[in-house]
Amino acid sequence: MEQKILPASGNMKEFENFLKSPYEIGVYLDMHIAQLKNISLMANQHNKKMIYHVDLIHGIKNDEYATEYICQEFKPYGLISTKSSVIQKAKQKGVIAVQRIFLIDSHALEKSYKLIEKTQPDFIEVLPGAMPKMITEVKERVKTPILAGGLIRTSEDVYAALEAGASGITTSKKELWNLFAK
């Protein structure tokens, strides 16, 4: 993935800003299932590739059946989830699979490593992404491209995460979208 900033939208206003942006790939974080069709149509009309966070689509369970439905009906570019069943089904359907992990403590990190080994996602989204030292550690351990998200607030945070080994940054901060736009 060549795009270093992946604009993340949590509402329609943010999504509309993304549609006007030069970015090709975007993330939609928090929506109701009834919005998915419209969001998908709007993205297609603007030649945008969407990554949907399955765990944050209200009104549908975040499991392999919902994943199959989303893949068949809306043909997303990618899906993000903390659930191994979602990651495995996304991969099976030929959709970019992003395993989200939280850097809470050493125990949670070890569990995440085991999960990643099992699911073999295309990308890992590490939260919070404003922890460059941990991004480096995770990258060395799993050899999977990393997206850094969460608590990245400044251009310095973006540069630090990329320098630490992140392939890209997921952010809802429009100031960062604008700053790094081509």
N, C-alpha and C positions, 0 to 999 in steps of 0.2 A: 504494500500500500504506500504509494508515493506521497499522498496527502498527509501533512504533518499535524494539521489541526482538523479535528472532526467536530463541527458544531453540534452541540447537543441541545435539543429543544424539549421543553417541558410543558409548553402550551402553544396554542395556535399563533399567537403574536410572535413568539420566538421562531416558530416554524416558518412563518411568512417572511421573517427577516432572513432565515437560512435560504429560502427559495430565491431571494433577490441577490444572494451572495455569489461569489465566483466559485465557491466550493462545490464539488461534485458529490461527495459522500457526506451524509449527515446521520445523526442519531436522534431517535425520538424516544424520550424517556418515560413519559407518564401520560397515559391516555385511557379513554374508555373504548371498549371494543367497537362501539358504534361509530367512532371517529376514524377507525383504521381504513375503511374504504375510501373516504374522502382524502385523507392524508396520502394514501398510496396513489390515488388519481392525480392529486396536485403535484406530487413528487415526479411522477411520470411525465406530466405536461411540461415540467421544467427541466427534464433530463437529469434528475437527481437520483442518486442511489441511496436507499434508506437502510439503516440498521435499526431494528426495533428491539427494545428491551422487553422481552416476553414477560419477565417477572412483574413489570409495571403496567401491563395492559389489564385494566379492570374489567371484570365481567367475563373473563375466561381463565381457566386454570393454566398454570405454567407447567404443562407436562408434554409428553411426546404427541398426544392427540391434538392439542392446541397448536403445537409446532407444525404438525403436518397440515392442519387447516390453514394456518397463516402462510405457509410456504406455497400451498396449492392455489389459494385464493388471491394472495397479494404479492407473491413473488418478490420478497425482499432481497436486498443485496446481502444482508446479514442479520443475525439475531444474537442478542446478548442475554445471558442468563447465569445464575448461580447453580442451576440444576443440571446434573449430568445427563438426564434423559432428554432435555431440550437440546443440549450441545450435540449429543449423538444423533438425534433425529435431524437436526439442521445439517450436519455433515452428510448424512445419508441422502438428504434432498438436494445436495450441491449448493448449499447456502453457507456463506462465511459464518463460522461459529466462534463466538467470543465468550470465553469463560470468565465471568467476573469473580474476583477474589478480594477479600477484605484483609488488610494488614492490621489485625487486631492484637495478636500476640503470637508467640512462637508455636503454641499448640494449634491455633487456627491455621497458621502458615503451613505446618506439616500436613494437616488434613487437606489443605488446598493442593499441595504438591502431589499427594496420592490421587486426588480427584483429577488433576491435570494429566497425570500418567495414564489414568483410565480413559479419559475422554479424548485426549489428543486434539485439543481445539486448534483452530487456525490462529487465534490470537488470545491473549490473556489481558483482561482489563484489571489493572491494579489500583485499588483505592485504599487510602488516599494516595494520589499520584505525586504529592508534594513531599515525597520521601526518597530522594535520589539514591541513597545508600541501599535501600531495600529493593529498588528497581534493579540495580546492578546485581544484587544477590539473587533475586528471582530469575533474572535473565540467564545468569550463569548456571543456575540449577536446572532450569527446564528447557532451555534452548528453543523457546517458542517466542515469536514476536509479541511485544508488550505494548499495550495502550495504557497510558497513565491518565487517571481521572480523579476528580475529587480534591478540593482545596488548592487547586492550581489557580492562583489569583493574579499573578504578574508575569510579565515576559521573562523575568529571571527564573521563575518557577518552570516555565515552559522549556527554556534553554537547559536548565539543570536536569529535568526529566529526560530530555532528548540526549544530553551528554551522558547520562547514566545508562542509556541503552534503550529507552522507549522508542518505538517506531512511530508513535503518534500520540496525540493528546486529545482526549474527549473533554470538551468544556462547554458550559452554558454561558460563559462570560463573553458577551458580544464585543467588548473592548478587545479581547484577545483574537476573536474572529477577524475583526477589522485590521488589527495590527499585523497579523500574519497572512492576510489575503494577498493573493498574487496580483 
